[in-house]
Amino acid sequence: MNKVSFVLIMTATLLSARVNPFFMEHGLGELSVTSNHLKSYPPLKNASITLPSSARILKQVTVKFINIDGSVGTKTITLSNKIDWHVPIFISQAFPTAKLTSVKSARQPVSLIKFHKFLSLKIFSSSVDFLTKDKNIRYFKMISPYRVVLDFKRVDHFLSFDKQLKNSIFKYVFIGNHDGYYRVVLQLDGDYRCSFTKVGQGYKLSCF
């Protein structure tokens, strides 16, 4: 091969080659870019979720998020903590300034009801002391709304009594007269497990 032919072949090869093999042939301006529209989302301030009144133990929290490439991911925290359903669960990137307290934090009686000479009710945030010598006949719970019904043996005549309650899981109390017994109804603010036991001067109702 003579020198002229070699020079022509090398020139044609160089002209057909890319200027830089590390870049695409048509330039950077035509590279595709994933669009995830992050700018369309407002910044997180705070959010909250209120659990149902039957919730007692928080077992797991899962956060679902969008990555920078548009894919969806999740992150889970496993827990085993007692909670108060009255207080919402918060998610935030700043601590809330409001100080929240549970209605069940009170240790002092929130109400005292003296009903004639045979019954007194000492109402706490999540329990009730029944001061009476009358025998309890039955005790049961009802729903819609949630309420506890207690019947005590007594032959007597009196007018019905009712009262709204505050600062307690018990929202309302009703006492009514029946044939051979009287009935005490305590309306709850949600779903609870309750126990009713005989104590020194009467009975104790505890809900949790």
Stockholm file with secondary structure:
# STOCKHOLM 1.0

chainA/1-208         MNKVSFVLIMTATLLSARVNPFFMEHGLGELSVTSNHLKSYPPLKNASITLPSSARILKQVTVKFINIDGSVGTKTITLSNKIDWHVPIFISQAFPTAKLTSVKSARQPVSLIKFHKFLSLKIFSSSVDFLTKDKNIRYFKMISPYRVVLDFKRVDHFLSFDKQLKNSIFKYVFIGNHDGYYRVVLQLDGDYRCSFTKVGQGYKLSCF
#=GR chainA/1-208 SS CCHHHHHHHHHHHHHHSCSCTTSCTTCGGGCCCCCCCGGGSCCCCEEEECCCTTCCEEEEEEEEEECTTSCEEEEEEEEEEECCTTSCEEEESSCCCSCCCCGGGCCSCSEEEEETTTEEEEECSSEEEEECSSCEEEEEEETTTTEEEEEEECCCCCCCEEEECCSSSEEEEEEEEETTEEEEEEEESSCCCEEEEEETTEEEEEEC
#=GC SS_cons         CCHHHHHHHHHHHHHHSCSCTTSCTTCGGGCCCCCCCGGGSCCCCEEEECCCTTCCEEEEEEEEEECTTSCEEEEEEEEEEECCTTSCEEEESSCCCSCCCCGGGCCSCSEEEEETTTEEEEECSSEEEEECSSCEEEEEEETTTTEEEEEEECCCCCCCEEEECCSSSEEEEEEEEETTEEEEEEEESSCCCEEEEEETTEEEEEEC
//
